[in-house]
Amino acid sequence: MSNPAIDTSERAPVPEAPSQHANMFLAAKGSGIAFFGKLVTFACRFAITFLLARIMGAGEYGLYNLGQTALTIAAGVAVFGLDAALVRFVPIFNARHDDARLWGMLQFGLGITAVLSLVFGAAMYLLADSIAARMFGAPEFAPVLRVASLLVPFLALNISLAAATQGFKQMKYSTIARDIAQPLIRLALIVVLAVIGLNAAGALLVYGIAIAATSIQLLFFLNQLFSLRRPLRDARYNLREILSFSVPVHLSDLMTTFRENVQTLMLGALNNISNVGLFAVANQVNLIGHMFHTSVVTAANPIIAELHDQGERAQLARMYQTTTKWSFTVNLPLFLIMALFPASVMSIFGKSFVGGASALVLLAAANMTDAATGTCGSILDMTGYTKLKLVNALLRLGLSLGMSVLLIPRWGVFGAAAAGLIVVGTTNLLRLIEVFVLFRMLPYNATFMKPIAAGLAGLIAALASNWALPSARHPAYVVIHVAILLVVYLGAIVVLGIAPEDRVVLARLRGRLSKGKGRKK
């Protein structure tokens, strides 16, 4: 397939590419900012999940998650792939100092999203009774679905506004709004309302209030990056290029969104609502590993687009390997914890959730697979291979539907998790091969042996402590085992040595910290 290029007519001269170390540091800084925000998100969501699971029980919590899933899918439809277009084209036009095309990109990306979100939200509201009764056999789901329909425009614009700020390679703005303010607002409202009781519709409405508040915040941040107080006529629109990129991305992203939520939908339709609650909790626990990988991808995307546009193939390959190693290194100990102590982790949410322990292990394996294959999907997206992404998404969706229909009726929540693992493993292997064929790049090098060796050392230490302590199932002993695993893992990483590119990043960070201390004095 040909690689679609940006229109080069009347383009400004391309500035000299940043150095390899500068790009690595920029990726690390962006990843760190995004991951810090996602740690706040994880802490808040963990608390929210704990509170809602305890207050509602598996059944009502399942309804809440079905409503959130419906909202996510509808907003994904409304965004129309323009969030990815904003991440791709904004850094390119900004690097060229082409304000006219940049202004046109922002107008088109946000305007179309707003219109489509209103249309899809209205359709969901009108069809709520029919969807609840016919698809899920649960009429009590209709009020939850109506609340979700009212929130579609807010979530869709929230996604697009965050993408626009990320396009300027400023991760801090979307982090502040979506990863810090939004979950904190949700948690505060849930704590207050928990006193009088919450049902699924009320919990979803709280989510909507947080989305609306942070959308206003993101609009303010975007205006700081690029003034929106300018005449509409000053814009130039590359609609053909934008649509040729966003339409395939939209179709593939829509299938990806549906695929990511298909287990939840299938559990509700083919199994029971309570199992939706179990699956949601297991997914939530695995979120911390997934968040770091997502943070790396979010920070790397605009850099990948810019490097490809400037023809910096060597830097692109280095970025691919380094970001994959970062994601793998952070996710490995988390996977080992979930695999060794799943029942203890799930029991935090109540005895009724322990039945999701086996699903937790499989979902952790799926996250580990995703992290271990790195930013292969981003390489395809940000270099313009959107048609190939669409083909991948079709295959992934078909496999996900097939595995879900085959496994969920027979094995319930375990079947849903098994389907997820099979799909992630198969499709990520395919994307690895595609990137290699197109660019002759692999995400692995010799430095990967260090986290693998450290993981083996941590695993052996945890198993030894588990064997030495007879009351291993007691929560206090589990904490000890986890602490031993993490200490041995981190110690082994330090002893084995830090790679040169990581040393550059750490040196830059230490330098900035030293300057900060000097200013304070």
Number of C-alpha atoms within 10 A of each C-alpha: 8 7 12 14 12 16 10 8 6 7 12 12 10 13 10 8 16 15 10 17 16 14 21 23 20 19 28 23 20 24 26 18 22 27 25 20 25 26 19 18 23 23 16 21 20 19 16 20 19 15 17 24 22 14 16 18 18 24 17 23 27 28 27 27 24 27 23 23 21 20 27 20 19 27 29 26 23 27 29 26 25 28 27 26 28 29 25 29 26 28 23 24 23 17 18 16 16 17 17 16 20 23 25 18 25 23 17 18 26 21 13 15 25 19 13 20 27 19 13 18 22 16 13 22 17 13 14 20 19 14 17 19 14 11 15 21 15 17 15 14 23 21 18 25 29 21 24 29 26 20 25 31 26 22 27 28 28 27 23 28 28 27 26 32 26 27 28 22 22 20 25 21 22 28 25 21 23 25 23 20 21 23 26 19 18 22 23 14 16 21 15 10 14 15 9 7 14 16 16 24 22 17 24 23 17 17 22 21 17 22 28 17 17 26 25 15 20 26 17 15 21 21 12 11 13 17 11 15 7 10 8 12 9 12 19 16 17 15 13 10 15 20 16 15 25 25 18 21 28 24 22 24 22 25 24 22 20 23 24 19 19 21 29 25 22 21 27 23 18 18 19 19 24 21 24 29 29 29 28 22 25 26 19 16 20 22 21 22 24 22 22 24 27 21 24 26 25 24 26 26 25 27 25 29 25 22 22 17 18 14 11 15 15 12 19 21 17 20 24 22 21 24 24 25 23 21 27 25 22 18 24 24 24 19 22 23 21 24 18 18 19 20 20 17 19 23 16 13 20 13 10 14 23 20 17 25 24 20 24 31 25 24 29 29 24 24 28 27 20 26 27 22 22 28 31 25 20 22 25 23 23 24 19 23 22 24 22 18 21 22 14 21 23 18 15 22 23 15 20 26 18 13 19 28 18 14 18 21 17 14 13 23 31 24 23 30 29 24 26 26 21 15 24 22 17 14 19 22 14 13 21 20 15 19 19 13 11 12 13 10 20 19 22 17 11 7 16 19 12 19 22 16 15 25 24 18 18 26 23 14 20 24 14 13 19 18 11 10 13 10 12 17 13 10 14 10 16 22 14 15 24 22 15 18 27 22 13 20 25 18 14 19 18 12 11 15 11 14 13 10 16 16 12 16 20 15 13 16 15 12 12 12 12 12 12 11 10 9 8 7 6
